[in-house]
Amino acid sequence: MTQKTTAVFFDMGSTLSHQDPTREEVVAEFLTSKGHPLPLQTVRRALLDADIWWHEWATQVPYAERSDEVRVNMRLEYRRVFLDALSLNSNDGLRDALKDVFNTSIMRRHNAVYADVMPTLSSLKGRGLKLAIVSNWDLSLQSHCDDLGLTPLFDTIVGSQYVGHEKPDPVIFQIALDRLGLAGPQVVHVGDMYQSDVLGARRAGLTPVLLDRYDLQPEVDCLRVRTLDEVAGLL
């Protein structure tokens, strides 16, 4: 950080908000019911592998090309990647059986914030820092922030479907920078996905910080924290 940090940007899903019960809890319970009891950490790692695959897919398939058929095939492939990561057979009916579980546990609306979110945001605001959300999210992002009580704490909220660009495209970061009258080197961006948050922030000139709550990505080549409480100590 060559300049004084004057703002912190945050990803939304799995950084600030989450599903309760968590997606890994729901999926692990389903797998156990099918005779595949697995530790939560193992399921988390497999979901991360599938998320990484999805983020790479998203960089190659623009919004305009994501027809209903393309999305259906993407979700089938996502489930296959997930099952392959667990060394489970994705062609014996388990992938299809996961459809309803994934629709309810992975694609459902987040309904909680992590315990470290409000104290961290309040602390950063108290230090005079500007705050923004920069998230790959649909048009429900603003109402989502309203429902969770996050909106008053942020100076701007930038969602991909609002602006037509999604991370790791640096344009979505630049939109947030322009709204706040900032330059990239003044800003830290915190998110949980290396492919979108870290690489995207770097391309826009921001300092990336990977939030790795479950210690799944220790090999990354960037600043890494396990909780949001640690972010203030980096500034």
N, C-alpha and C positions, 0 to 999 in steps of 0.2 A: 504494500500500500504506500505509494509514493506521495499521495496527497492526503490531507486530512479527510476522513470519512464524514460525509454530511448526510448520508441517507442509506437506508437498508431496504432492499427489495426482497420479497418473499414469494416463493411458490405457494400454492394453496393445498391441494390434496396430498396427504401423507407428510406434509410439512406443518401446516396450521390445523387442518381439519382431518377427521377420519370417521369411519363408520363404527358404530357401537351396537352390537358386537363387531369386532374387526373382521375383515374379509378372511384373514388366515384362520381365525377361530371357526368361522362358518364352514370354510372349505375343509379344514382338518376334521371337523365333526362329520361331514359328509363322507370323507374318505374312510374314516373309522367305521362308519355304518356299512361300507362296502368291503370291509375286511382289510383295509390298508391303514392301520394306526401309525401315525407319523408325528414326530415332535413338531411343535409350532415353528421352531427355527428352521427346520427343513422345508416346511411349507412356505415360509417367508422367502427363503432363498429361491425356491422354484417360481414363486410369483414374481420375484425381482427379475429372474431370467426371462419370464414372459413379458414383463413390462419393458425390459430392454429391447426385446424383439419388437414390441409394439412401437416404441419410440423410433426405432430404425425404419420400420414400415411407414410410419407417419411422415418421415422426411422424404420418402420416395413417392408418396401418393397424395397429391394436393387435394384440398377440400373439394374442388370441382369434380374430381374423378371418383369420389367416394359415394358411389351409388349404393342402394340398399343391398344389391347382390354382392358388391365388393365388401361391404361391411359384414355381411353374413359369413363370407369366406374368411375374412380377417379374424372374426371371433372363433371360428373353427380352428384356424391355425394357431391362434393364441392359446386355446385349450390344449392343442397338441404339444406346443412348446412347453407348457406347464407340466403336462404329464410326462413328457420325455425327460424333463429335468428331474423328475422323481423316479425315473426308470420304470414307469408304469406303462402298460400297453394302451396306446391311444386308439387302437383299432378294434377293441373288443367290446365296444358299447359304452365304455366309461366316459369317453369324450362327449358323446351325445347326452349321457346322463348328467353331465356337469352343466348342461345348458341352463337349466332353471336356477341352479345354485349360483352360477356366475352372473346371471341376469339380476339376481336379488342381492348378492353379496359384493360384487365388484362394480356393477353399474348403478347401484342404488345411490341415492343422495346421502352425502355425509351428514351426520347429525350430532357431532361433538367436536370440540377442540381439545388438543392435548393440554395436559395440566401445566406445561411450561409456557404456553402461548401468551396468556394475558399478562402474567408478571413480566415476561420479557418485553412485550410490546410497550407496556406502561413504563418500564425502565428506560427503554430507548427513547420514547417520546419525552420523558423527563429530562433527558440529556440534550434535547433540542434537535434530535435527528428527524429527518423526514422519512416517512414509511410508505411503501407501495406494495401492492400485490401484482405480480406478473405471472399469469397462469394460463396453461392450455386448458380451457374450460368452455362450456357451452354458454348460451345466453342466460342461464340461470345464475351466473356468478354473482351479480349484484344482490339478488334476493337471497342467495346463499349466505353472503356476508352479513346482510341485514339480520337474517334469522339467528345467526351465531353471535351477534353482537360485535362483529369485527369492524363494521363500516366506520364508526366514529374515530377509530384509531389510525386510519390510513388517509394519506393525503391524495392518493389516486389508486384506482383499481383498474387494471388492464387485463381483459380477457381475450383470448385468441379469436373467438368467434365474433367479438365486437369489432376487432380491428383488422381481421383478415390475415393475420400472421400468427404463427405459433412457434414456440421455442423448438429447436435452437436457432431459428431465424433471428438475427440481431435486431431486425426492425421492431419487433415487439418490445424489446428492451429500450430501443431508441425512442419509441413513443412515450414510454414512462419517463425517460430522461427529459424529453422536450417539455412534457407537461409540468415538470418540477423545475425546469430551468437549470439542469445539472449536466455535468460531463461524466463519462464513464469512470474515470479514475477516482471520482469522489464517492463511488457507490459500491457497496457490498451486496451481492445477491446470494440468498440462502435457499437451497432446494434439495430435494431428495434423489433426483435423477441425474446421474453424470451426463448422459447423452444430451439431455435438453437443458438442464440448469447450468451445469459447469461449462460445457462447450458453448452454449448460447451466450452466457454471460461474458466469457472470454472474447468471443467474436465481437461483442458490443463494447469491449474495453472495461468491463466491470471486474471486480475481484470476486471470484466464485468461492462459496463455502458449501461443501456437501454435508447435508444433514443425514447421518447414517445411524438412525436410532437403534438398530439391532446389530450393529457391527458386522454388516454383510459385505462391505466394500473397503477393507483396510488397505488395499493396494493402490488406491487412487493417487494421482499426482497433483492434488490440490489441498487446500485447507479442509479439514474434516472435523465435525463436531458430532457428539452423540446426543446432545440435548440443546435446545435453544438457549438455555441459561448460559452456555459457553460462548455464545456469539458476542455478548457485550465485552467479554474479556479479550476478544480479538481486535477490537476497535482502538 
